[in-house]
């Protein structure tokens, strides 16, 4: 069965200088079952929202037909969405996809002026070298990246406790430094009772533009007291 497609554009104002180009991904005739995608471009109009309708039917005069309606993406309002353990996306108010970011992120934390983004990857089944923080551009190209193991090596060399991962927040400060929220773990003995307790804590890490740990007055790598302890187990 041959299928043809007719696109009918509904525009607020139709200009004689406007032109519409429709390019199919497959050349007719094509084998039955071929998926055909139509790329539509419009020139000669200032409208940001162009509604179009297309209809498909069999090539014969008596064939059934189906009508569909959609809206071309608008760019006046953009919604940036960070889905946990999935590609970050940007859509318009109608839900049309405008952009998607790279894979391999647990969370998108910040968007910066200039079109770069900060995100973290956290996987509790793997060691600290797999726990990363990354800055990337609109094309998904990595601008800066480090991992918890590399940061821990620097902390231990300075006489501080190591970290296990990054979580919830990563910020690029106006001066180019990075402010990161990291997790840490410590086994403590005879604190709340006799025996050992596994404690999880939070550590705020300050890195310079080259991703090196910065020590503030007092020998700390964080600007304020970051400790928030909670009991993980009593064993």
C-alpha positions, 0 to 999 in steps of 0.5 A: 500500500502506498501512503502519501502525506499532505501538510496543511499549515495554519498561520496567523498571517500568511505572507507571500514571501513565506516558503515551506519545505518538506523533505521525506527521509525515504524516496517513493516508492519505498517497501511496505513498512518503511518508516518515513520521517518528514523534516519541515522548515519554514522561511519568511515568517516571524511567528515563533509558533506555527501550527501545522496539520498533516493527513495520510491516506492510501494512494487510491481515491477510496482509501481511509485517511487519518489526520494529525495535528501538532505545533512547531516548537516555540522558544519564548519559554523554555523548561529545563528538566533534570530527570534522575539517572536520565538525560537532562532535557529542555522543552517548550510549554507544549512539551516539544523537545528542544534539547537534551544533554549527555548521558551518564549523569545522575543529576543536573545541578546548575546552568551557568551563563554562557551555556554551560551546565554542572552535573554529578554522577553517583553510583553506590555500587562502584568505588569513588573513582566512578563518582564524578562531577562534570561541567559541559557545554550545550553540545555535551562536550566536557569542559571540566571533570573530576572524581571523588577518588582524585579529590580524596587523594588531595584531601588525605595528602593534606591530612583531611578525611577522604570523601566517597561521592558527590551528591545534590549540589555542584556550583561554579562560583563567579571567581571560577572556583567549584563548590561541591557537596560530597559524602563521607563515611567513618566507622566510630567506636564507643560513641553512642554505645559500646561497639562500632557505628557506621556514620555518614557525613557531608563535606563541602569541598572547595576546588580552584579552577584547575580542580585542586582542593583549596584550603581556607584559614584553619586548614579546612577545605570548606567555608563553614562547618559541614558535618551532619551525622546520621547513624547508618547502622549499629553493627 
